[in-house]
Amino acid sequence: MDTSAALTFLIPLCLSGVFVLVGGGLFAFGMVQRRKAKLTERWPTASGTIVSSRLDQSTRTQRRDGRTFTSTSYNPVVEYTCQIGENTYQGNKVSPGATMSYDLGTAQGIVNRYQPGAAVTVHYDPADPTQAVLETNAKGGNLFLILGAVFALLGILGCCISAVIAIVSQT
């Protein structure tokens, strides 16, 4: 195989390999998020009270091709307390997994569900009651699974196309 044919095969193969690795990583991260959510479903619960609920805003500005792009995301911040046995615990995780940022409507909907003074059910880890959540579904877990699968499949498809190109170029 000459150098030109080797590059025709190796460049798409390497790029496809990157897609497979990124896709696998995203998929694995999504699976971890779902596993955490499944575990929280089995945690015991305690009565709690919302202490505060607000939105944190984050604005990001980027310059590309001489143009400026600004995007804003929102992070719902919900703080609560709960009584477990003789101890009072404070928490701020709404759901298991990574902290997520949302568009304004979605974040505001979460904040609206958890108004200060409201009674809530808190799911807590019996081995470490400082680990607690209000909801047992992993926000974003399915998105990472889907993105991971798409990237991995595109990478595998790229590997197959690279193999076909290599075979055809040898004949």
Chimera marker file (.cmm) of the C-alpha trace (Angstrom):
<marker_set name="trace">
<marker id="1" x="0.000" y="0.000" z="0.000" r="1" g="1" b="0" radius="0.5"/>
<marker id="2" x="1.537" y="3.350" z="-1.011" r="1" g="1" b="0" radius="0.5"/>
<marker id="3" x="1.646" y="6.395" z="1.275" r="1" g="1" b="0" radius="0.5"/>
<marker id="4" x="-1.364" y="8.083" z="-0.344" r="1" g="1" b="0" radius="0.5"/>
<marker id="5" x="-3.524" y="4.979" z="0.042" r="1" g="1" b="0" radius="0.5"/>
<marker id="6" x="-2.363" y="4.546" z="3.628" r="1" g="1" b="0" radius="0.5"/>
<marker id="7" x="-3.374" y="8.123" z="4.478" r="1" g="1" b="0" radius="0.5"/>
<marker id="8" x="-6.704" y="7.647" z="2.719" r="1" g="1" b="0" radius="0.5"/>
<marker id="9" x="-7.309" y="4.753" z="5.085" r="1" g="1" b="0" radius="0.5"/>
<marker id="10" x="-5.657" y="5.979" z="8.297" r="1" g="1" b="0" radius="0.5"/>
<marker id="11" x="-7.078" y="9.492" z="8.579" r="1" g="1" b="0" radius="0.5"/>
<marker id="12" x="-10.756" y="8.430" z="8.450" r="1" g="1" b="0" radius="0.5"/>
<marker id="13" x="-9.938" y="5.444" z="10.682" r="1" g="1" b="0" radius="0.5"/>
<marker id="14" x="-8.356" y="7.691" z="13.347" r="1" g="1" b="0" radius="0.5"/>
<marker id="15" x="-11.223" y="10.175" z="13.160" r="1" g="1" b="0" radius="0.5"/>
<marker id="16" x="-13.702" y="7.308" z="13.450" r="1" g="1" b="0" radius="0.5"/>
<marker id="17" x="-11.777" y="5.977" z="16.422" r="1" g="1" b="0" radius="0.5"/>
<marker id="18" x="-12.110" y="9.354" z="18.151" r="1" g="1" b="0" radius="0.5"/>
<marker id="19" x="-15.873" y="9.241" z="17.554" r="1" g="1" b="0" radius="0.5"/>
<marker id="20" x="-16.059" y="5.728" z="19.031" r="1" g="1" b="0" radius="0.5"/>
<marker id="21" x="-14.055" y="6.788" z="22.103" r="1" g="1" b="0" radius="0.5"/>
<marker id="22" x="-16.090" y="9.961" z="22.694" r="1" g="1" b="0" radius="0.5"/>
<marker id="23" x="-19.330" y="8.057" z="22.132" r="1" g="1" b="0" radius="0.5"/>
<marker id="24" x="-18.261" y="5.322" z="24.512" r="1" g="1" b="0" radius="0.5"/>
<marker id="25" x="-17.339" y="7.884" z="27.153" r="1" g="1" b="0" radius="0.5"/>
<marker id="26" x="-20.651" y="9.730" z="26.824" r="1" g="1" b="0" radius="0.5"/>
<marker id="27" x="-22.566" y="6.454" z="26.913" r="1" g="1" b="0" radius="0.5"/>
<marker id="28" x="-20.685" y="5.283" z="30.021" r="1" g="1" b="0" radius="0.5"/>
<marker id="29" x="-21.338" y="8.620" z="31.741" r="1" g="1" b="0" radius="0.5"/>
<marker id="30" x="-25.054" y="8.307" z="30.933" r="1" g="1" b="0" radius="0.5"/>
<marker id="31" x="-25.119" y="4.779" z="32.357" r="1" g="1" b="0" radius="0.5"/>
<marker id="32" x="-23.484" y="5.992" z="35.592" r="1" g="1" b="0" radius="0.5"/>
<marker id="33" x="-26.114" y="8.740" z="35.873" r="1" g="1" b="0" radius="0.5"/>
<marker id="34" x="-28.938" y="6.229" z="35.385" r="1" g="1" b="0" radius="0.5"/>
<marker id="35" x="-27.368" y="3.845" z="37.920" r="1" g="1" b="0" radius="0.5"/>
<marker id="36" x="-27.189" y="6.627" z="40.502" r="1" g="1" b="0" radius="0.5"/>
<marker id="37" x="-30.839" y="7.445" z="39.853" r="1" g="1" b="0" radius="0.5"/>
<marker id="38" x="-31.872" y="3.800" z="40.278" r="1" g="1" b="0" radius="0.5"/>
<marker id="39" x="-30.031" y="3.622" z="43.596" r="1" g="1" b="0" radius="0.5"/>
<marker id="40" x="-31.812" y="6.717" z="44.924" r="1" g="1" b="0" radius="0.5"/>
<marker id="41" x="-35.186" y="5.091" z="44.222" r="1" g="1" b="0" radius="0.5"/>
<marker id="42" x="-34.391" y="2.548" z="46.957" r="1" g="1" b="0" radius="0.5"/>
<marker id="43" x="-33.176" y="5.098" z="49.497" r="1" g="1" b="0" radius="0.5"/>
<marker id="44" x="-35.344" y="5.728" z="52.548" r="1" g="1" b="0" radius="0.5"/>
<marker id="45" x="-37.225" y="9.011" z="52.745" r="1" g="1" b="0" radius="0.5"/>
<marker id="46" x="-37.650" y="11.712" z="55.347" r="1" g="1" b="0" radius="0.5"/>
<marker id="47" x="-39.863" y="14.759" z="55.589" r="1" g="1" b="0" radius="0.5"/>
<marker id="48" x="-38.131" y="17.973" z="54.688" r="1" g="1" b="0" radius="0.5"/>
<marker id="49" x="-38.733" y="21.683" z="54.226" r="1" g="1" b="0" radius="0.5"/>
<marker id="50" x="-37.548" y="23.966" z="51.443" r="1" g="1" b="0" radius="0.5"/>
<marker id="51" x="-35.342" y="26.714" z="52.891" r="1" g="1" b="0" radius="0.5"/>
<marker id="52" x="-34.635" y="28.668" z="49.694" r="1" g="1" b="0" radius="0.5"/>
<marker id="53" x="-35.126" y="28.387" z="45.966" r="1" g="1" b="0" radius="0.5"/>
<marker id="54" x="-33.585" y="30.602" z="43.301" r="1" g="1" b="0" radius="0.5"/>
<marker id="55" x="-32.090" y="30.707" z="39.812" r="1" g="1" b="0" radius="0.5"/>
<marker id="56" x="-28.403" y="31.282" z="39.150" r="1" g="1" b="0" radius="0.5"/>
<marker id="57" x="-27.770" y="32.729" z="35.693" r="1" g="1" b="0" radius="0.5"/>
<marker id="58" x="-24.657" y="32.096" z="33.624" r="1" g="1" b="0" radius="0.5"/>
<marker id="59" x="-23.902" y="34.027" z="30.443" r="1" g="1" b="0" radius="0.5"/>
<marker id="60" x="-21.266" y="32.895" z="27.987" r="1" g="1" b="0" radius="0.5"/>
<marker id="61" x="-19.960" y="35.000" z="25.107" r="1" g="1" b="0" radius="0.5"/>
<marker id="62" x="-17.960" y="33.579" z="22.205" r="1" g="1" b="0" radius="0.5"/>
<marker id="63" x="-16.453" y="35.142" z="19.096" r="1" g="1" b="0" radius="0.5"/>
<marker id="64" x="-16.462" y="33.063" z="15.925" r="1" g="1" b="0" radius="0.5"/>
<marker id="65" x="-15.827" y="34.171" z="12.386" r="1" g="1" b="0" radius="0.5"/>
<marker id="66" x="-15.945" y="37.815" z="13.423" r="1" g="1" b="0" radius="0.5"/>
<marker id="67" x="-19.360" y="37.447" z="15.061" r="1" g="1" b="0" radius="0.5"/>
<marker id="68" x="-20.255" y="37.466" z="18.739" r="1" g="1" b="0" radius="0.5"/>
<marker id="69" x="-22.556" y="34.814" z="20.152" r="1" g="1" b="0" radius="0.5"/>
<marker id="70" x="-24.044" y="35.036" z="23.638" r="1" g="1" b="0" radius="0.5"/>
<marker id="71" x="-25.843" y="32.211" z="25.382" r="1" g="1" b="0" radius="0.5"/>
<marker id="72" x="-27.476" y="32.202" z="28.791" r="1" g="1" b="0" radius="0.5"/>
<marker id="73" x="-28.179" y="29.155" z="30.922" r="1" g="1" b="0" radius="0.5"/>
<marker id="74" x="-29.864" y="28.827" z="34.293" r="1" g="1" b="0" radius="0.5"/>
<marker id="75" x="-29.142" y="26.619" z="37.264" r="1" g="1" b="0" radius="0.5"/>
<marker id="76" x="-31.949" y="26.052" z="39.785" r="1" g="1" b="0" radius="0.5"/>
<marker id="77" x="-30.577" y="26.230" z="43.331" r="1" g="1" b="0" radius="0.5"/>
<marker id="78" x="-32.849" y="24.583" z="45.903" r="1" g="1" b="0" radius="0.5"/>
<marker id="79" x="-31.804" y="24.296" z="49.544" r="1" g="1" b="0" radius="0.5"/>
<marker id="80" x="-33.709" y="22.163" z="52.034" r="1" g="1" b="0" radius="0.5"/>
<marker id="81" x="-33.471" y="20.614" z="55.465" r="1" g="1" b="0" radius="0.5"/>
<marker id="82" x="-34.725" y="17.284" z="56.763" r="1" g="1" b="0" radius="0.5"/>
<marker id="83" x="-34.848" y="15.500" z="60.085" r="1" g="1" b="0" radius="0.5"/>
<marker id="84" x="-33.360" y="11.981" z="60.174" r="1" g="1" b="0" radius="0.5"/>
<marker id="85" x="-33.479" y="10.494" z="63.623" r="1" g="1" b="0" radius="0.5"/>
<marker id="86" x="-32.084" y="13.052" z="66.061" r="1" g="1" b="0" radius="0.5"/>
<marker id="87" x="-30.124" y="14.942" z="63.396" r="1" g="1" b="0" radius="0.5"/>
<marker id="88" x="-31.069" y="17.757" z="61.052" r="1" g="1" b="0" radius="0.5"/>
<marker id="89" x="-29.413" y="17.674" z="57.639" r="1" g="1" b="0" radius="0.5"/>
<marker id="90" x="-29.162" y="20.298" z="54.908" r="1" g="1" b="0" radius="0.5"/>
<marker id="91" x="-29.156" y="19.476" z="51.228" r="1" g="1" b="0" radius="0.5"/>
<marker id="92" x="-29.143" y="21.187" z="47.864" r="1" g="1" b="0" radius="0.5"/>
<marker id="93" x="-29.316" y="18.408" z="45.257" r="1" g="1" b="0" radius="0.5"/>
<marker id="94" x="-32.589" y="18.237" z="43.378" r="1" g="1" b="0" radius="0.5"/>
<marker id="95" x="-31.695" y="15.064" z="41.473" r="1" g="1" b="0" radius="0.5"/>
<marker id="96" x="-28.833" y="12.542" z="41.388" r="1" g="1" b="0" radius="0.5"/>
<marker id="97" x="-25.919" y="12.904" z="39.029" r="1" g="1" b="0" radius="0.5"/>
<marker id="98" x="-24.217" y="15.927" z="37.617" r="1" g="1" b="0" radius="0.5"/>
<marker id="99" x="-25.526" y="19.431" z="38.237" r="1" g="1" b="0" radius="0.5"/>
<marker id="100" x="-27.366" y="20.571" z="35.127" r="1" g="1" b="0" radius="0.5"/>
<marker id="101" x="-27.994" y="23.957" z="33.560" r="1" g="1" b="0" radius="0.5"/>
<marker id="102" x="-31.234" y="24.602" z="31.722" r="1" g="1" b="0" radius="0.5"/>
<marker id="103" x="-33.079" y="27.118" z="29.614" r="1" g="1" b="0" radius="0.5"/>
<marker id="104" x="-35.057" y="29.697" z="31.582" r="1" g="1" b="0" radius="0.5"/>
<marker id="105" x="-38.440" y="27.943" z="31.326" r="1" g="1" b="0" radius="0.5"/>
<marker id="106" x="-37.179" y="24.558" z="32.511" r="1" g="1" b="0" radius="0.5"/>
<marker id="107" x="-35.118" y="26.018" z="35.367" r="1" g="1" b="0" radius="0.5"/>
<marker id="108" x="-37.982" y="28.264" z="36.469" r="1" g="1" b="0" radius="0.5"/>
<marker id="109" x="-40.312" y="25.245" z="36.481" r="1" g="1" b="0" radius="0.5"/>
<marker id="110" x="-37.986" y="23.449" z="38.912" r="1" g="1" b="0" radius="0.5"/>
<marker id="111" x="-37.735" y="26.500" z="41.168" r="1" g="1" b="0" radius="0.5"/>
<marker id="112" x="-41.538" y="26.918" z="41.087" r="1" g="1" b="0" radius="0.5"/>
<marker id="113" x="-41.988" y="23.329" z="42.334" r="1" g="1" b="0" radius="0.5"/>
<marker id="114" x="-39.858" y="24.030" z="45.401" r="1" g="1" b="0" radius="0.5"/>
<marker id="115" x="-40.992" y="27.234" z="47.069" r="1" g="1" b="0" radius="0.5"/>
<marker id="116" x="-39.533" y="28.230" z="50.478" r="1" g="1" b="0" radius="0.5"/>
<marker id="117" x="-41.510" y="26.756" z="53.370" r="1" g="1" b="0" radius="0.5"/>
<marker id="118" x="-42.971" y="23.931" z="51.273" r="1" g="1" b="0" radius="0.5"/>
<marker id="119" x="-42.936" y="20.403" z="52.688" r="1" g="1" b="0" radius="0.5"/>
<marker id="120" x="-40.991" y="17.893" z="50.569" r="1" g="1" b="0" radius="0.5"/>
<marker id="121" x="-39.972" y="14.263" z="50.624" r="1" g="1" b="0" radius="0.5"/>
<marker id="122" x="-36.196" y="13.867" z="50.797" r="1" g="1" b="0" radius="0.5"/>
<marker id="123" x="-34.521" y="10.652" z="49.599" r="1" g="1" b="0" radius="0.5"/>
<marker id="124" x="-31.289" y="10.056" z="51.529" r="1" g="1" b="0" radius="0.5"/>
<marker id="125" x="-28.450" y="7.565" z="51.459" r="1" g="1" b="0" radius="0.5"/>
<marker id="126" x="-28.740" y="5.510" z="54.668" r="1" g="1" b="0" radius="0.5"/>
<marker id="127" x="-24.946" y="5.051" z="54.731" r="1" g="1" b="0" radius="0.5"/>
<marker id="128" x="-24.381" y="8.822" z="54.396" r="1" g="1" b="0" radius="0.5"/>
<marker id="129" x="-27.472" y="10.978" z="55.085" r="1" g="1" b="0" radius="0.5"/>
<marker id="130" x="-25.611" y="14.053" z="53.830" r="1" g="1" b="0" radius="0.5"/>
<marker id="131" x="-26.172" y="12.584" z="50.357" r="1" g="1" b="0" radius="0.5"/>
<marker id="132" x="-29.789" y="13.403" z="49.584" r="1" g="1" b="0" radius="0.5"/>
<marker id="133" x="-32.030" y="14.332" z="46.648" r="1" g="1" b="0" radius="0.5"/>
<marker id="134" x="-35.584" y="15.529" z="46.125" r="1" g="1" b="0" radius="0.5"/>
<marker id="135" x="-36.164" y="13.674" z="42.841" r="1" g="1" b="0" radius="0.5"/>
<marker id="136" x="-34.914" y="10.226" z="41.867" r="1" g="1" b="0" radius="0.5"/>
<marker id="137" x="-34.575" y="10.708" z="38.115" r="1" g="1" b="0" radius="0.5"/>
<marker id="138" x="-31.166" y="11.609" z="36.660" r="1" g="1" b="0" radius="0.5"/>
<marker id="139" x="-31.440" y="14.821" z="34.696" r="1" g="1" b="0" radius="0.5"/>
<marker id="140" x="-29.585" y="14.496" z="31.426" r="1" g="1" b="0" radius="0.5"/>
<marker id="141" x="-28.751" y="10.799" z="31.809" r="1" g="1" b="0" radius="0.5"/>
<marker id="142" x="-30.791" y="9.768" z="28.782" r="1" g="1" b="0" radius="0.5"/>
<marker id="143" x="-29.327" y="12.602" z="26.712" r="1" g="1" b="0" radius="0.5"/>
<marker id="144" x="-25.801" y="11.317" z="27.367" r="1" g="1" b="0" radius="0.5"/>
<marker id="145" x="-26.878" y="7.768" z="26.480" r="1" g="1" b="0" radius="0.5"/>
<marker id="146" x="-28.378" y="8.904" z="23.177" r="1" g="1" b="0" radius="0.5"/>
<marker id="147" x="-25.454" y="11.170" z="22.246" r="1" g="1" b="0" radius="0.5"/>
<marker id="148" x="-22.998" y="8.455" z="23.189" r="1" g="1" b="0" radius="0.5"/>
<marker id="149" x="-24.780" y="5.867" z="21.069" r="1" g="1" b="0" radius="0.5"/>
<marker id="150" x="-24.972" y="8.233" z="18.066" r="1" g="1" b="0" radius="0.5"/>
<marker id="151" x="-21.270" y="9.143" z="18.288" r="1" g="1" b="0" radius="0.5"/>
<marker id="152" x="-20.228" y="5.503" z="18.711" r="1" g="1" b="0" radius="0.5"/>
<marker id="153" x="-22.392" y="4.355" z="15.789" r="1" g="1" b="0" radius="0.5"/>
<marker id="154" x="-21.015" y="7.132" z="13.567" r="1" g="1" b="0" radius="0.5"/>
<marker id="155" x="-17.511" y="6.063" z="14.560" r="1" g="1" b="0" radius="0.5"/>
<marker id="156" x="-18.205" y="2.407" z="13.800" r="1" g="1" b="0" radius="0.5"/>
<marker id="157" x="-19.747" y="3.391" z="10.465" r="1" g="1" b="0" radius="0.5"/>
<marker id="158" x="-16.635" y="5.464" z="9.724" r="1" g="1" b="0" radius="0.5"/>
<marker id="159" x="-14.406" y="2.475" z="10.537" r="1" g="1" b="0" radius="0.5"/>
<marker id="160" x="-16.402" y="0.291" z="8.151" r="1" g="1" b="0" radius="0.5"/>
<marker id="161" x="-16.201" y="2.897" z="5.386" r="1" g="1" b="0" radius="0.5"/>
<marker id="162" x="-12.436" y="3.208" z="5.971" r="1" g="1" b="0" radius="0.5"/>
<marker id="163" x="-12.068" y="-0.560" z="5.648" r="1" g="1" b="0" radius="0.5"/>
<marker id="164" x="-14.061" y="-0.575" z="2.399" r="1" g="1" b="0" radius="0.5"/>
<marker id="165" x="-11.924" y="2.271" z="1.028" r="1" g="1" b="0" radius="0.5"/>
<marker id="166" x="-8.755" y="0.359" z="1.937" r="1" g="1" b="0" radius="0.5"/>
<marker id="167" x="-9.994" y="-2.823" z="0.256" r="1" g="1" b="0" radius="0.5"/>
<marker id="168" x="-11.135" y="-1.004" z="-2.878" r="1" g="1" b="0" radius="0.5"/>
<marker id="169" x="-7.868" y="0.974" z="-3.140" r="1" g="1" b="0" radius="0.5"/>
<marker id="170" x="-5.845" y="-2.265" z="-3.047" r="1" g="1" b="0" radius="0.5"/>
<marker id="171" x="-7.616" y="-3.713" z="-6.069" r="1" g="1" b="0" radius="0.5"/>
<link id1="1" id2="2" r="1" g="1" b="0" radius="0.2"/>
<link id1="2" id2="3" r="1" g="1" b="0" radius="0.2"/>
<link id1="3" id2="4" r="1" g="1" b="0" radius="0.2"/>
<link id1="4" id2="5" r="1" g="1" b="0" radius="0.2"/>
<link id1="5" id2="6" r="1" g="1" b="0" radius="0.2"/>
<link id1="6" id2="7" r="1" g="1" b="0" radius="0.2"/>
<link id1="7" id2="8" r="1" g="1" b="0" radius="0.2"/>
<link id1="8" id2="9" r="1" g="1" b="0" radius="0.2"/>
<link id1="9" id2="10" r="1" g="1" b="0" radius="0.2"/>
<link id1="10" id2="11" r="1" g="1" b="0" radius="0.2"/>
<link id1="11" id2="12" r="1" g="1" b="0" radius="0.2"/>
<link id1="12" id2="13" r="1" g="1" b="0" radius="0.2"/>
<link id1="13" id2="14" r="1" g="1" b="0" radius="0.2"/>
<link id1="14" id2="15" r="1" g="1" b="0" radius="0.2"/>
<link id1="15" id2="16" r="1" g="1" b="0" radius="0.2"/>
<link id1="16" id2="17" r="1" g="1" b="0" radius="0.2"/>
<link id1="17" id2="18" r="1" g="1" b="0" radius="0.2"/>
<link id1="18" id2="19" r="1" g="1" b="0" radius="0.2"/>
<link id1="19" id2="20" r="1" g="1" b="0" radius="0.2"/>
<link id1="20" id2="21" r="1" g="1" b="0" radius="0.2"/>
<link id1="21" id2="22" r="1" g="1" b="0" radius="0.2"/>
<link id1="22" id2="23" r="1" g="1" b="0" radius="0.2"/>
<link id1="23" id2="24" r="1" g="1" b="0" radius="0.2"/>
<link id1="24" id2="25" r="1" g="1" b="0" radius="0.2"/>
<link id1="25" id2="26" r="1" g="1" b="0" radius="0.2"/>
<link id1="26" id2="27" r="1" g="1" b="0" radius="0.2"/>
<link id1="27" id2="28" r="1" g="1" b="0" radius="0.2"/>
<link id1="28" id2="29" r="1" g="1" b="0" radius="0.2"/>
<link id1="29" id2="30" r="1" g="1" b="0" radius="0.2"/>
<link id1="30" id2="31" r="1" g="1" b="0" radius="0.2"/>
<link id1="31" id2="32" r="1" g="1" b="0" radius="0.2"/>
<link id1="32" id2="33" r="1" g="1" b="0" radius="0.2"/>
<link id1="33" id2="34" r="1" g="1" b="0" radius="0.2"/>
<link id1="34" id2="35" r="1" g="1" b="0" radius="0.2"/>
<link id1="35" id2="36" r="1" g="1" b="0" radius="0.2"/>
<link id1="36" id2="37" r="1" g="1" b="0" radius="0.2"/>
<link id1="37" id2="38" r="1" g="1" b="0" radius="0.2"/>
<link id1="38" id2="39" r="1" g="1" b="0" radius="0.2"/>
<link id1="39" id2="40" r="1" g="1" b="0" radius="0.2"/>
<link id1="40" id2="41" r="1" g="1" b="0" radius="0.2"/>
<link id1="41" id2="42" r="1" g="1" b="0" radius="0.2"/>
<link id1="42" id2="43" r="1" g="1" b="0" radius="0.2"/>
<link id1="43" id2="44" r="1" g="1" b="0" radius="0.2"/>
<link id1="44" id2="45" r="1" g="1" b="0" radius="0.2"/>
<link id1="45" id2="46" r="1" g="1" b="0" radius="0.2"/>
<link id1="46" id2="47" r="1" g="1" b="0" radius="0.2"/>
<link id1="47" id2="48" r="1" g="1" b="0" radius="0.2"/>
<link id1="48" id2="49" r="1" g="1" b="0" radius="0.2"/>
<link id1="49" id2="50" r="1" g="1" b="0" radius="0.2"/>
<link id1="50" id2="51" r="1" g="1" b="0" radius="0.2"/>
<link id1="51" id2="52" r="1" g="1" b="0" radius="0.2"/>
<link id1="52" id2="53" r="1" g="1" b="0" radius="0.2"/>
<link id1="53" id2="54" r="1" g="1" b="0" radius="0.2"/>
<link id1="54" id2="55" r="1" g="1" b="0" radius="0.2"/>
<link id1="55" id2="56" r="1" g="1" b="0" radius="0.2"/>
<link id1="56" id2="57" r="1" g="1" b="0" radius="0.2"/>
<link id1="57" id2="58" r="1" g="1" b="0" radius="0.2"/>
<link id1="58" id2="59" r="1" g="1" b="0" radius="0.2"/>
<link id1="59" id2="60" r="1" g="1" b="0" radius="0.2"/>
<link id1="60" id2="61" r="1" g="1" b="0" radius="0.2"/>
<link id1="61" id2="62" r="1" g="1" b="0" radius="0.2"/>
<link id1="62" id2="63" r="1" g="1" b="0" radius="0.2"/>
<link id1="63" id2="64" r="1" g="1" b="0" radius="0.2"/>
<link id1="64" id2="65" r="1" g="1" b="0" radius="0.2"/>
<link id1="65" id2="66" r="1" g="1" b="0" radius="0.2"/>
<link id1="66" id2="67" r="1" g="1" b="0" radius="0.2"/>
<link id1="67" id2="68" r="1" g="1" b="0" radius="0.2"/>
<link id1="68" id2="69" r="1" g="1" b="0" radius="0.2"/>
<link id1="69" id2="70" r="1" g="1" b="0" radius="0.2"/>
<link id1="70" id2="71" r="1" g="1" b="0" radius="0.2"/>
<link id1="71" id2="72" r="1" g="1" b="0" radius="0.2"/>
<link id1="72" id2="73" r="1" g="1" b="0" radius="0.2"/>
<link id1="73" id2="74" r="1" g="1" b="0" radius="0.2"/>
<link id1="74" id2="75" r="1" g="1" b="0" radius="0.2"/>
<link id1="75" id2="76" r="1" g="1" b="0" radius="0.2"/>
<link id1="76" id2="77" r="1" g="1" b="0" radius="0.2"/>
<link id1="77" id2="78" r="1" g="1" b="0" radius="0.2"/>
<link id1="78" id2="79" r="1" g="1" b="0" radius="0.2"/>
<link id1="79" id2="80" r="1" g="1" b="0" radius="0.2"/>
<link id1="80" id2="81" r="1" g="1" b="0" radius="0.2"/>
<link id1="81" id2="82" r="1" g="1" b="0" radius="0.2"/>
<link id1="82" id2="83" r="1" g="1" b="0" radius="0.2"/>
<link id1="83" id2="84" r="1" g="1" b="0" radius="0.2"/>
<link id1="84" id2="85" r="1" g="1" b="0" radius="0.2"/>
<link id1="85" id2="86" r="1" g="1" b="0" radius="0.2"/>
<link id1="86" id2="87" r="1" g="1" b="0" radius="0.2"/>
<link id1="87" id2="88" r="1" g="1" b="0" radius="0.2"/>
<link id1="88" id2="89" r="1" g="1" b="0" radius="0.2"/>
<link id1="89" id2="90" r="1" g="1" b="0" radius="0.2"/>
<link id1="90" id2="91" r="1" g="1" b="0" radius="0.2"/>
<link id1="91" id2="92" r="1" g="1" b="0" radius="0.2"/>
<link id1="92" id2="93" r="1" g="1" b="0" radius="0.2"/>
<link id1="93" id2="94" r="1" g="1" b="0" radius="0.2"/>
<link id1="94" id2="95" r="1" g="1" b="0" radius="0.2"/>
<link id1="95" id2="96" r="1" g="1" b="0" radius="0.2"/>
<link id1="96" id2="97" r="1" g="1" b="0" radius="0.2"/>
<link id1="97" id2="98" r="1" g="1" b="0" radius="0.2"/>
<link id1="98" id2="99" r="1" g="1" b="0" radius="0.2"/>
<link id1="99" id2="100" r="1" g="1" b="0" radius="0.2"/>
<link id1="100" id2="101" r="1" g="1" b="0" radius="0.2"/>
<link id1="101" id2="102" r="1" g="1" b="0" radius="0.2"/>
<link id1="102" id2="103" r="1" g="1" b="0" radius="0.2"/>
<link id1="103" id2="104" r="1" g="1" b="0" radius="0.2"/>
<link id1="104" id2="105" r="1" g="1" b="0" radius="0.2"/>
<link id1="105" id2="106" r="1" g="1" b="0" radius="0.2"/>
<link id1="106" id2="107" r="1" g="1" b="0" radius="0.2"/>
<link id1="107" id2="108" r="1" g="1" b="0" radius="0.2"/>
<link id1="108" id2="109" r="1" g="1" b="0" radius="0.2"/>
<link id1="109" id2="110" r="1" g="1" b="0" radius="0.2"/>
<link id1="110" id2="111" r="1" g="1" b="0" radius="0.2"/>
<link id1="111" id2="112" r="1" g="1" b="0" radius="0.2"/>
<link id1="112" id2="113" r="1" g="1" b="0" radius="0.2"/>
<link id1="113" id2="114" r="1" g="1" b="0" radius="0.2"/>
<link id1="114" id2="115" r="1" g="1" b="0" radius="0.2"/>
<link id1="115" id2="116" r="1" g="1" b="0" radius="0.2"/>
<link id1="116" id2="117" r="1" g="1" b="0" radius="0.2"/>
<link id1="117" id2="118" r="1" g="1" b="0" radius="0.2"/>
<link id1="118" id2="119" r="1" g="1" b="0" radius="0.2"/>
<link id1="119" id2="120" r="1" g="1" b="0" radius="0.2"/>
<link id1="120" id2="121" r="1" g="1" b="0" radius="0.2"/>
<link id1="121" id2="122" r="1" g="1" b="0" radius="0.2"/>
<link id1="122" id2="123" r="1" g="1" b="0" radius="0.2"/>
<link id1="123" id2="124" r="1" g="1" b="0" radius="0.2"/>
<link id1="124" id2="125" r="1" g="1" b="0" radius="0.2"/>
<link id1="125" id2="126" r="1" g="1" b="0" radius="0.2"/>
<link id1="126" id2="127" r="1" g="1" b="0" radius="0.2"/>
<link id1="127" id2="128" r="1" g="1" b="0" radius="0.2"/>
<link id1="128" id2="129" r="1" g="1" b="0" radius="0.2"/>
<link id1="129" id2="130" r="1" g="1" b="0" radius="0.2"/>
<link id1="130" id2="131" r="1" g="1" b="0" radius="0.2"/>
<link id1="131" id2="132" r="1" g="1" b="0" radius="0.2"/>
<link id1="132" id2="133" r="1" g="1" b="0" radius="0.2"/>
<link id1="133" id2="134" r="1" g="1" b="0" radius="0.2"/>
<link id1="134" id2="135" r="1" g="1" b="0" radius="0.2"/>
<link id1="135" id2="136" r="1" g="1" b="0" radius="0.2"/>
<link id1="136" id2="137" r="1" g="1" b="0" radius="0.2"/>
<link id1="137" id2="138" r="1" g="1" b="0" radius="0.2"/>
<link id1="138" id2="139" r="1" g="1" b="0" radius="0.2"/>
<link id1="139" id2="140" r="1" g="1" b="0" radius="0.2"/>
<link id1="140" id2="141" r="1" g="1" b="0" radius="0.2"/>
<link id1="141" id2="142" r="1" g="1" b="0" radius="0.2"/>
<link id1="142" id2="143" r="1" g="1" b="0" radius="0.2"/>
<link id1="143" id2="144" r="1" g="1" b="0" radius="0.2"/>
<link id1="144" id2="145" r="1" g="1" b="0" radius="0.2"/>
<link id1="145" id2="146" r="1" g="1" b="0" radius="0.2"/>
<link id1="146" id2="147" r="1" g="1" b="0" radius="0.2"/>
<link id1="147" id2="148" r="1" g="1" b="0" radius="0.2"/>
<link id1="148" id2="149" r="1" g="1" b="0" radius="0.2"/>
<link id1="149" id2="150" r="1" g="1" b="0" radius="0.2"/>
<link id1="150" id2="151" r="1" g="1" b="0" radius="0.2"/>
<link id1="151" id2="152" r="1" g="1" b="0" radius="0.2"/>
<link id1="152" id2="153" r="1" g="1" b="0" radius="0.2"/>
<link id1="153" id2="154" r="1" g="1" b="0" radius="0.2"/>
<link id1="154" id2="155" r="1" g="1" b="0" radius="0.2"/>
<link id1="155" id2="156" r="1" g="1" b="0" radius="0.2"/>
<link id1="156" id2="157" r="1" g="1" b="0" radius="0.2"/>
<link id1="157" id2="158" r="1" g="1" b="0" radius="0.2"/>
<link id1="158" id2="159" r="1" g="1" b="0" radius="0.2"/>
<link id1="159" id2="160" r="1" g="1" b="0" radius="0.2"/>
<link id1="160" id2="161" r="1" g="1" b="0" radius="0.2"/>
<link id1="161" id2="162" r="1" g="1" b="0" radius="0.2"/>
<link id1="162" id2="163" r="1" g="1" b="0" radius="0.2"/>
<link id1="163" id2="164" r="1" g="1" b="0" radius="0.2"/>
<link id1="164" id2="165" r="1" g="1" b="0" radius="0.2"/>
<link id1="165" id2="166" r="1" g="1" b="0" radius="0.2"/>
<link id1="166" id2="167" r="1" g="1" b="0" radius="0.2"/>
<link id1="167" id2="168" r="1" g="1" b="0" radius="0.2"/>
<link id1="168" id2="169" r="1" g="1" b="0" radius="0.2"/>
<link id1="169" id2="170" r="1" g="1" b="0" radius="0.2"/>
<link id1="170" id2="171" r="1" g="1" b="0" radius="0.2"/>
</marker_set>
